[in-house]
């Protein structure tokens, strides 16, 4: 997930966000009930709409839960601590950078597999 991969739009649908951050919509909706900072607005139709800053925050939550193995409660405390210290924007940016590197490494492994001589022939 790179900053350039987040298309330059003002608002994103839940489907677009879930595809970008590799989550199921029900997981994202659950996180919104657990993390008060994840509070997307709704459009006239009542659908959730996310801005870039919220996508970065989602990536930070994903990193805390999936990679750093925080519990929901632990991640809530960590986010609140980071918010109080004024470092939420910086931490969210780091989560985006980490997700970007992870994605690039995966793509490089795929290219490497395509270029590697077939050892089974």
C-alpha atoms as an extended CHARMM CRD file, in Angstrom:
* protein
*
       121  EXT
         1         1  UNK       CA              0.0000000000        0.0000000000        0.0000000000  PROA      1               0.0000000000
         2         2  UNK       CA              1.6830000000        3.1690000000       -1.0820000000  PROA      2               0.0000000000
         3         3  UNK       CA              0.5800000000        6.7490000000       -0.8090000000  PROA      3               0.0000000000
         4         4  UNK       CA              0.5190000000        6.8470000000       -4.6010000000  PROA      4               0.0000000000
         5         5  UNK       CA             -1.7150000000        3.7410000000       -4.5780000000  PROA      5               0.0000000000
         6         6  UNK       CA             -4.3170000000        5.6970000000       -2.6450000000  PROA      6               0.0000000000
         7         7  UNK       CA             -5.9110000000        7.3710000000       -5.6490000000  PROA      7               0.0000000000
         8         8  UNK       CA             -6.0550000000       11.1140000000       -5.3350000000  PROA      8               0.0000000000
         9         9  UNK       CA             -9.6870000000       11.4790000000       -4.3890000000  PROA      9               0.0000000000
        10        10  UNK       CA            -11.3830000000       13.3690000000       -1.6200000000  PROA      10              0.0000000000
        11        11  UNK       CA            -13.4930000000       10.4380000000       -0.3910000000  PROA      11              0.0000000000
        12        12  UNK       CA            -13.3410000000        6.6480000000       -0.7090000000  PROA      12              0.0000000000
        13        13  UNK       CA            -16.0510000000        4.0260000000       -0.2830000000  PROA      13              0.0000000000
        14        14  UNK       CA            -15.7270000000        1.2020000000        2.2360000000  PROA      14              0.0000000000
        15        15  UNK       CA            -15.1540000000       -1.2230000000       -0.6540000000  PROA      15              0.0000000000
        16        16  UNK       CA            -12.2880000000        0.8560000000       -2.0370000000  PROA      16              0.0000000000
        17        17  UNK       CA            -10.7000000000        1.1860000000        1.3990000000  PROA      17              0.0000000000
        18        18  UNK       CA            -11.0230000000       -2.5230000000        2.1530000000  PROA      18              0.0000000000
        19        19  UNK       CA             -9.3310000000       -3.3730000000       -1.1260000000  PROA      19              0.0000000000
        20        20  UNK       CA             -6.5080000000       -0.9040000000       -0.4470000000  PROA      20              0.0000000000
        21        21  UNK       CA             -5.8000000000       -2.1480000000        3.0800000000  PROA      21              0.0000000000
        22        22  UNK       CA             -6.6510000000       -5.8220000000        2.5410000000  PROA      22              0.0000000000
        23        23  UNK       CA             -9.5110000000       -6.0850000000        5.0270000000  PROA      23              0.0000000000
        24        24  UNK       CA            -13.0650000000       -7.3610000000        4.8700000000  PROA      24              0.0000000000
        25        25  UNK       CA            -15.7970000000       -4.7080000000        5.2960000000  PROA      25              0.0000000000
        26        26  UNK       CA            -17.1810000000       -6.3680000000        8.4440000000  PROA      26              0.0000000000
        27        27  UNK       CA            -13.7330000000       -6.1420000000       10.0720000000  PROA      27              0.0000000000
        28        28  UNK       CA            -13.4730000000       -2.4530000000        9.2840000000  PROA      28              0.0000000000
        29        29  UNK       CA            -17.0030000000       -1.7910000000       10.5650000000  PROA      29              0.0000000000
        30        30  UNK       CA            -16.1330000000       -3.6520000000       13.7870000000  PROA      30              0.0000000000
        31        31  UNK       CA            -12.9720000000       -1.6140000000       14.2400000000  PROA      31              0.0000000000
        32        32  UNK       CA            -15.0470000000        1.5420000000       13.9360000000  PROA      32              0.0000000000
        33        33  UNK       CA            -17.0610000000        0.4020000000       16.9690000000  PROA      33              0.0000000000
        34        34  UNK       CA            -13.8780000000       -0.2880000000       18.9430000000  PROA      34              0.0000000000
        35        35  UNK       CA            -11.6670000000        2.6630000000       17.9950000000  PROA      35              0.0000000000
        36        36  UNK       CA            -13.3300000000        6.0690000000       18.4700000000  PROA      36              0.0000000000
        37        37  UNK       CA            -10.6820000000        7.7140000000       16.2670000000  PROA      37              0.0000000000
        38        38  UNK       CA            -11.9990000000        5.6760000000       13.3120000000  PROA      38              0.0000000000
        39        39  UNK       CA            -15.1170000000        7.6670000000       12.6370000000  PROA      39              0.0000000000
        40        40  UNK       CA            -15.7620000000        8.1230000000        8.9170000000  PROA      40              0.0000000000
        41        41  UNK       CA            -18.4120000000       10.5600000000        7.7950000000  PROA      41              0.0000000000
        42        42  UNK       CA            -21.4100000000        9.4450000000        5.7950000000  PROA      42              0.0000000000
        43        43  UNK       CA            -22.6080000000       10.7530000000        2.4760000000  PROA      43              0.0000000000
        44        44  UNK       CA            -26.1800000000       11.7840000000        1.6510000000  PROA      44              0.0000000000
        45        45  UNK       CA            -27.0740000000        8.1490000000        1.0260000000  PROA      45              0.0000000000
        46        46  UNK       CA            -25.8220000000        7.1670000000        4.4810000000  PROA      46              0.0000000000
        47        47  UNK       CA            -22.7740000000        5.2880000000        3.1620000000  PROA      47              0.0000000000
        48        48  UNK       CA            -19.4420000000        5.5650000000        4.9310000000  PROA      48              0.0000000000
        49        49  UNK       CA            -16.8920000000        7.7520000000        3.1860000000  PROA      49              0.0000000000
        50        50  UNK       CA            -13.2390000000        7.7550000000        4.1720000000  PROA      50              0.0000000000
        51        51  UNK       CA            -10.5510000000       10.3660000000        3.6880000000  PROA      51              0.0000000000
        52        52  UNK       CA             -6.8240000000        9.7200000000        3.2450000000  PROA      52              0.0000000000
        53        53  UNK       CA             -6.0870000000       10.4630000000        6.9210000000  PROA      53              0.0000000000
        54        54  UNK       CA             -8.5810000000        7.7750000000        7.9600000000  PROA      54              0.0000000000
        55        55  UNK       CA             -7.0060000000        5.2470000000        5.6010000000  PROA      55              0.0000000000
        56        56  UNK       CA             -3.6240000000        5.8930000000        7.2040000000  PROA      56              0.0000000000
        57        57  UNK       CA             -5.1910000000        5.4430000000       10.6380000000  PROA      57              0.0000000000
        58        58  UNK       CA             -6.7360000000        2.1550000000        9.5110000000  PROA      58              0.0000000000
        59        59  UNK       CA             -3.2920000000        1.0030000000        8.4080000000  PROA      59              0.0000000000
        60        60  UNK       CA             -1.9170000000        1.9250000000       11.8260000000  PROA      60              0.0000000000
        61        61  UNK       CA             -4.6400000000       -0.0920000000       13.5750000000  PROA      61              0.0000000000
        62        62  UNK       CA             -3.9770000000       -2.9980000000       11.2060000000  PROA      62              0.0000000000
        63        63  UNK       CA             -0.2550000000       -2.8490000000       12.0010000000  PROA      63              0.0000000000
        64        64  UNK       CA             -0.8780000000       -2.7740000000       15.7480000000  PROA      64              0.0000000000
        65        65  UNK       CA             -3.2880000000       -5.7030000000       15.6550000000  PROA      65              0.0000000000
        66        66  UNK       CA             -1.8240000000       -7.9440000000       12.9590000000  PROA      66              0.0000000000
        67        67  UNK       CA              1.8980000000       -7.2650000000       13.0120000000  PROA      67              0.0000000000
        68        68  UNK       CA              2.6610000000       -6.0340000000       16.5170000000  PROA      68              0.0000000000
        69        69  UNK       CA              0.0720000000       -8.4590000000       17.9630000000  PROA      69              0.0000000000
        70        70  UNK       CA             -1.6890000000       -5.9680000000       20.2340000000  PROA      70              0.0000000000
        71        71  UNK       CA             -5.0820000000       -6.9190000000       21.6150000000  PROA      71              0.0000000000
        72        72  UNK       CA             -7.9870000000       -4.6020000000       20.8100000000  PROA      72              0.0000000000
        73        73  UNK       CA             -7.6750000000       -3.0700000000       24.2930000000  PROA      73              0.0000000000
        74        74  UNK       CA             -3.9090000000       -2.7230000000       23.9660000000  PROA      74              0.0000000000
        75        75  UNK       CA             -4.2380000000       -1.0930000000       20.5470000000  PROA      75              0.0000000000
        76        76  UNK       CA             -6.8520000000        1.3470000000       21.9250000000  PROA      76              0.0000000000
        77        77  UNK       CA             -4.4720000000        2.3540000000       24.7110000000  PROA      77              0.0000000000
        78        78  UNK       CA             -1.5620000000        2.6850000000       22.2880000000  PROA      78              0.0000000000
        79        79  UNK       CA             -3.5830000000        4.8690000000       19.9000000000  PROA      79              0.0000000000
        80        80  UNK       CA             -4.7830000000        7.0730000000       22.7320000000  PROA      80              0.0000000000
        81        81  UNK       CA             -1.2300000000        7.4210000000       24.0350000000  PROA      81              0.0000000000
        82        82  UNK       CA              0.0820000000        8.3050000000       20.5790000000  PROA      82              0.0000000000
        83        83  UNK       CA             -2.7780000000       10.7850000000       20.0790000000  PROA      83              0.0000000000
        84        84  UNK       CA             -2.1100000000       12.4830000000       23.4190000000  PROA      84              0.0000000000
        85        85  UNK       CA              1.5970000000       12.7840000000       22.6410000000  PROA      85              0.0000000000
        86        86  UNK       CA              0.7980000000       14.5010000000       19.3440000000  PROA      86              0.0000000000
        87        87  UNK       CA              2.4570000000       11.7710000000       17.2640000000  PROA      87              0.0000000000
        88        88  UNK       CA             -0.6370000000       10.2090000000       15.6760000000  PROA      88              0.0000000000
        89        89  UNK       CA             -0.0230000000       11.6950000000       12.2450000000  PROA      89              0.0000000000
        90        90  UNK       CA              3.6170000000       10.5680000000       12.2800000000  PROA      90              0.0000000000
        91        91  UNK       CA              2.7240000000        7.0460000000       13.4600000000  PROA      91              0.0000000000
        92        92  UNK       CA              0.0240000000        6.7700000000       10.7870000000  PROA      92              0.0000000000
        93        93  UNK       CA              2.5370000000        7.8290000000        8.1490000000  PROA      93              0.0000000000
        94        94  UNK       CA              4.9740000000        5.1610000000        9.3840000000  PROA      94              0.0000000000
        95        95  UNK       CA              2.2450000000        2.5280000000        9.1330000000  PROA      95              0.0000000000
        96        96  UNK       CA              1.6410000000        3.5900000000        5.5230000000  PROA      96              0.0000000000
        97        97  UNK       CA              5.3590000000        3.3630000000        4.7720000000  PROA      97              0.0000000000
        98        98  UNK       CA              5.5670000000       -0.0980000000        6.3450000000  PROA      98              0.0000000000
        99        99  UNK       CA              2.5570000000       -1.2930000000        4.3420000000  PROA      99              0.0000000000
       100       100  UNK       CA              4.1210000000        0.1180000000        1.1780000000  PROA      100             0.0000000000
       101       101  UNK       CA              7.4000000000       -1.7270000000        1.8140000000  PROA      101             0.0000000000
       102       102  UNK       CA              5.5410000000       -4.9520000000        2.5450000000  PROA      102             0.0000000000
       103       103  UNK       CA              3.6170000000       -4.6650000000       -0.7030000000  PROA      103             0.0000000000
       104       104  UNK       CA              6.7330000000       -3.8580000000       -2.7300000000  PROA      104             0.0000000000
       105       105  UNK       CA              8.5970000000       -6.8160000000       -1.2470000000  PROA      105             0.0000000000
       106       106  UNK       CA              5.7180000000       -9.1020000000       -2.2120000000  PROA      106             0.0000000000
       107       107  UNK       CA              5.7370000000       -7.7510000000       -5.7500000000  PROA      107             0.0000000000
       108       108  UNK       CA              9.5050000000       -8.1870000000       -5.9780000000  PROA      108             0.0000000000
       109       109  UNK       CA              9.1930000000      -11.8070000000       -4.8230000000  PROA      109             0.0000000000
       110       110  UNK       CA              6.5980000000      -12.3970000000       -7.5530000000  PROA      110             0.0000000000
       111       111  UNK       CA              8.9160000000      -10.9040000000      -10.1980000000  PROA      111             0.0000000000
       112       112  UNK       CA             11.8190000000      -12.9300000000       -8.8630000000  PROA      112             0.0000000000
       113       113  UNK       CA              9.7440000000      -16.1200000000       -9.1000000000  PROA      113             0.0000000000
       114       114  UNK       CA              8.8670000000      -15.2870000000      -12.7120000000  PROA      114             0.0000000000
       115       115  UNK       CA             12.4990000000      -14.6320000000      -13.6070000000  PROA      115             0.0000000000
       116       116  UNK       CA             13.9890000000      -17.6110000000      -11.7530000000  PROA      116             0.0000000000
       117       117  UNK       CA             14.9050000000      -20.5990000000      -13.9040000000  PROA      117             0.0000000000
       118       118  UNK       CA             12.4130000000      -23.4210000000      -13.5420000000  PROA      118             0.0000000000
       119       119  UNK       CA             14.1730000000      -26.0190000000      -11.4010000000  PROA      119             0.0000000000
       120       120  UNK       CA             11.5410000000      -28.6960000000      -12.0730000000  PROA      120             0.0000000000
       121       121  UNK       CA             12.4110000000      -29.1450000000      -15.7880000000  PROA      121             0.0000000000
